[in-house]
C-alpha cells in the first residue's frame, strides 16, 4: 500500500478552531488503506475481516426452480374450479428430485425445497386441497407460479454480490456460502497500538497514592480496538518523560499501522506526546469545536499515523468513536462511515450555548432520549450508564422534553 504523506493532517494556515463536520471531512479526504491484501482466506476465518476485492457469484441462488411449501406441483394457473387432477406416482423431495416429466393435466407430490418437476410450475398447499383415490381435488383458484421459487430469483450467476471494503458479518458469509464461494481476498487486520501517558496514571493492580488514578483509558481503548475487529498492540503506559514517550512511539511505529494515545496532547509543560511528535514527527494539533474533546493531535511518526486523544476518559471515548472509528475503518480497507443517527424526542432540558458541537452520554427509554446527569468528562460512570450519544450541532439550542434530538447508538459505530 502507498504510505500516508507526512503532512496529511496539516491544517490550512490561519485555521484555529475546526468544526466537527469539517474536521471529519478533512480526515476522510487524507486517509487511505494502509494494509496489504491476504488472498484466498477460507470462509471459516473471515468473520469481521474486510473484503479486498469484489466477489461475484459462481452460480445462481437458488440454482433451480423449487417449492416454497409442502404440497402438490402442477401446471398453472387453475381457474376452472372445483377440479380434479390425477396424481403421478412418485414425489419430488429436497435432495431427491423427480426425474420424469409430469403430463399435462396431472399433479405430483412435492416437499419444501424440492426441485419443481418438468411439466409443472405451480404448487398448491396441501392444506388447500384434498387427495382421494389417487386424485387431487382443488376447490380454489391458483395463480401460475404460486408457492414456487424461480431459479436465480435471489442471485444470478456472475452477479456481484459483495463489494471491496465490506466488513464481513455472519449474514454476509451466509451469502457467500450459498453460492459456493469457498474463500475470499481480505485485507490484513489493521494493527492498532494503544498507549497511555501521565505521571498520575497507574495501571490497574499497581499501588496508588491519593494523587494518582487508575488507568481507565488503556483498557477502554483496547477493548474498543478489539471489538471493532482490529489487532490490538498494547504499548503500555509511559510516564511524562520525553524519552519514555519517544521509546513507546518508536515501538508503535515498528509494530503498528496506527497508534492511539491518550493524554499529553495539549500545550502544557508536561504534554510530552505533542512535544515528542513535534520534535521527531509531523503533528497537527487540531482544536475541534466539540465538547467533550477539543484537543486532538493528528500526527505522523516514522511513517505511522498517530491519533492523540484527550486524557479524560469521556473525552477520549467520544473522540475515539467520532474520529478514530471511521479513520480506522478507512485505514483498514473499509469505508469511511457516518454513524446512523435517529431523531427522537428528548426527555431532558438543556440550554446550549453556540460555538461548539456537544456530545452527551445518552440512552433511550420508553421512546425518549435521556442524558446522564453530569457532563463532566471525568465521570466514567456515565460511560457505563449510556448506550449512545446525543449530538448537538454548533448552534445555540434550547432543549425541553419533547424537543427532537439526534441520538447515535453505540452500535452505529460498529460496536
N, C-alpha and C positions, 0 to 999 in steps of 0.2 A: 504494500500500500504506500501511496505517496505520503510523506510525513507532513505534519502541520507546519505552517510558517511560524517563525519566531515571533512575528509581530501580529499574529492573527487576532489577538484580543485587544489590540490598541484602539483607544477611543480617539475620535477626531479632536484636533486642538480646540481648546475652549470649552469642551463639554465637561460639566461638573456632576450634575445630578442626571441620572438616566431613568426615564420612566420604565416600568416593568415590561410593557409590550415592546418597547424599543430595544431594551436590553436582550429580551428573548430573541427578537429577530436578528440582532447583530450576532448573537451567539450561534444561532442556527446557520446563518449565512457563512460563517467562518470555520465550520467544522465539517469533517467528512470521515468515513470509516477509516480506522487505523489498524484493523486486524486482518490477518490473512485468511484464506479460504481452506477449509478442510473438506476434502472430496469424498463422496460415496460413503457417508456415515449411515449405518443401519437405523431404521425407524426406532429401534429399541433404545437408541442413545441420543435422540434429537429433541426430546421434550424440553421446551424452554430455549432452544437454540434458535438462531436467526438464519433464515434462508439466504444463501449467497447467489442463487440463480433461480430463474423462473422454473416452475415444474409443469409439464404437460402430461395429460392422461394417456397412458399407453393403450387403454381400452375404454369402452363405454361403460356407464353405470346408470341403470342396470344393463348387463350385456345382452339381455333378451327380453321379449315381452313376458310378463309374469303376472300372476294373480295377487291381488291385494287381500283376498279373503278366502275362506273355505267355502266351496260351493260347487257350481257346475258351469263348465265352459261351453259356449255355443256361438253361433254367428248371429250378431245383432244387426239392426235393432229388433225388438219384439214389440209389436204394436197391436197385433190381432190377438186379443186375449178374451177369455181363457184359451190356452192352447196346450197341446201335448207333444213332447218330443221324445223319440226313442233314445235310450242310453246306449252308448258304445261300451263294449267290455273293456275293462282296464281303468286306469286313472293316471293323472299327472301329479307327481309329488315333488317337493323340493329335493333336488339331488337325484331324482328318478323320473325324468320326463317321459311323456307318452311319445313313442317314436312313429306312430302311424298317422294317418290322415283321418280327420273326423268328417264323415259325409255331410253334405248339406242337409239341413233339417234335423240333425242329430245333436246330442249333447254328451258330455263326458264329465266324470267326477274330477275335481281339481282341488288342491290344497294350497294354503297360503304360501306364496313364494315360488310356486311351481311354474315352469315354462308353459305358456299358453299353447296348446297343440295346434298344429297346422289345420286350417279349416275353421278355426274359431277366433274370435276377437273380443268376446264379451263374457263376463262372469256374473252369474246370479247368486246372491247369498243363499246358503242352504236354509236360512230361516224364512226366506221369501218364496219357497217352492215346496213341492211335495213329491216324493218318489213312491210309486206303487207298481209292482209287477214289471220292473224294467222300464218304466215310463216316467218322464219328468213332467210334472203338471205346473204350469205357470198361470197365476191369476192376475198379475200386474204387468204394466208396460216396462220396457227396459231399453235405455239408450245404448246405441252402439259404443263399445269401448268401456262400458260401465265396469267398475271394480277391477280394471286392468291397468297395469303399469307398462308404458311403452319403453322399448329399448332405447337407452340414451336420453331419456327424458330428464335425467338429473345431470349427467355429464356425457358429452360426446367424445369419442376418441380424438385425441390431439387437441382437445380444449386446454387452454392454460388454466390450471386450477389454483395455483398459488404463485404469488409474485415475490421476487427477491426483496429482502428487507422485512418479510413477515416473521414475527416471532411465533414459533410452532407451539401449539397447545394440544391437549389430548383430542379435542374435536377436529383439529386440522390434520393430526396424524391419522385419525379415522378416515378422513377423505383420501389421504394418500394411499392408505392400505386398501381402500375399497376398489381402487383401480389397479392395484398390483404394483405400486411403487415400492421397491424394497429399500432404497437408500436415496439420500439427497445430499447436495452440497450445502454446507452451513459455514458460517463464519466461526473462527476460533473464539472462545469465550474472551470477552474483554476482561483484562486483569486490572482490578481497581485496588489501589493501595489506600489504606485509611491510617492517618497519623493524627494523634492528639498532642497538644502542646500546653505548656504552662507550669510554672513552679508550684502553683496552688493545687494542681490536679494530681490525684494519685489513683493508680489502678485499684479496682475493687479487690479487697483482701489485704491490701497493704495497710500498715499502721498510719493513722492520720492524727493531726493536731486540730485545734479549733479553727485555725485559719486555712485549713486545707479541705478540699472537697473531693469526693469520689468522681471518677471519670464516667459520666453518663454518655458522652458523645461517641466515644470509640465503639462501645457495644451497640449503640443505636445505629450508627452509620454502617457498621459491619453487617448487622442484620439486614439493613436496607439493601446493601450491595448483594448479599446472598439471595434475598428474596426476589430481587429483580433479575436473578439468573446469571450474574457475573461471577467471575472467580475472585475471591477475596484474598488480598495480600495484606496481612496485619503488619503495619510498620511501627506499631508500638506507640510509646509516649516519649516525647522529647522535652527536656527542661528548657527554660528560657535562656538558652545559651546558643550563640551563633553556630558554634562548631557542632553541637548536637543536632540542631535543626538541619544544618547542611549535610551532615552524615546521613540522617534519615531520608532526606530528599534524594541524595545520591543513590541510596539503596532502592528507593522507589523508582527512580529514573531507569535503573537497570532491570528491574523486575516487573514493572507495571506499564500499562497503556495509559493510565490516568491516575492521578493522586488526589485524594480528598484530604484536606487538612481542616482542623477546627481550632480556632483561636489564633491570636497573634497576627491578624491581617490589617489592623488599623495603623495609625502613625505614631503610636506611643513609644516610650522609651524601651519597653520590653516586648514590643511586637516584632519578634525576630523572624517570623515567617515572611512577612512582607520585606523586611530588611535583607534577609538572605536572598530572596528572589530578585530583589533589585540589584544586589551586588553580584550575583552569579547567574542570573537568568534574565528573562524579559517579562516584566509584570505590568499589568494594568489594574490599578485599584479602582474598581467601579463603585461609585456611591449610588446604589439603587434606591429609587424613591419607593421604598417598601418598608412596612412595619409588620412584624419584627424583621430585622435583617440588616439593611443598609450597607455595611462594608462587605464587599465581595471581591476577593482577589482572584483574578484570572491571569495565569502566567504560563510560560514555557520554561522548563528547567531541564537542560541537557536533552532536549528533544521530546520531552514528555509533558503533556498538559497538566496543569495543577489548578484545582478549584479550591481556593481558600475560603472556608466557611466561617461565619461568626462563631464565637466561643460559647455564647449562651445556648443551651440545648434547644429551646423553642425556635430561636432564630436559625440555628444550624439545621434543624428539621425542615423548616419552611423553605429555606434556600436550597437545601438538598433536593427537596421534591420539585420546587418550581423551576429551578435552573439545572440542578445536577441530573435529575432523572431523564429529561429529554435529551440533554447533552450526551449522557452515557449511551442512550439508545442509538443516537446517530453515530457516535464513535464505534459502537459495536456492530454497525452494519444495518441497523434497523432504521425506522422512520422517525424523524422528529415529530413529536406529538404535542398537541394542546389538550390538556386533560378535559374530559367531558364534565361540564357543569350543569346543574339543574336549578332552574328558577323556582324557588319555593317561598312560602310566607315565613317571615321572621317571627320568632317568639321571644324577642328581646327588644330593648330600646338602646339607641346609641346616637350621640351627636358627633359625627365625624368631621374633622377639620379638613380643608383642602390641602393638596400638595403631595401626598403620598398614598400609594395603594396600601391597603391593610388586609392582612390575612388573619382571621380569627379562628381559633380552635372551636370546632362545632360538631354537632351531631343532630340527627333527625329523630323526633319523637312525635307520634300522632300527626304526621303530615306537616309538621312545622320544624323550623330550624332553631335550635337553642345554642348559645355560645357559652364558653367557660367563663366563670365569674370574674377571673382576673386576666388582664392582658400582659402581665409581666413575663418577659422572655426567659426567666429562670424558673418558672413554675412548671416543673416536669410533670406534676400530677395532671395538668391539663392535656398533656400528650396522651396519657393512658385513657383519660376520660373521653377524648374526642374520637370521632370516626371520619373526620374530614375537615375541610376548611371553608369558611365563608370568605369570599374575595370581594373587597370593596375597591372601586377604582379611585383615581386621584381626586375626584370632585368632592365638594362638601356635601354631606348627606345627613338627613335627619331620619333615623330609622325607628319605627314604632312597631308594636305587634301587628302583624298582617302585611307589613311592607315586603314586596318581593325582593329577595336577595339571591345571589349566586352561591350555591353550595356545591363544592367539589369533593366527592367521597374519595378516600384514600385509594380505593380500587381504580379510580381513573388514572392514577399514576403507575399502575401496574402491580399494585400490592394486593 
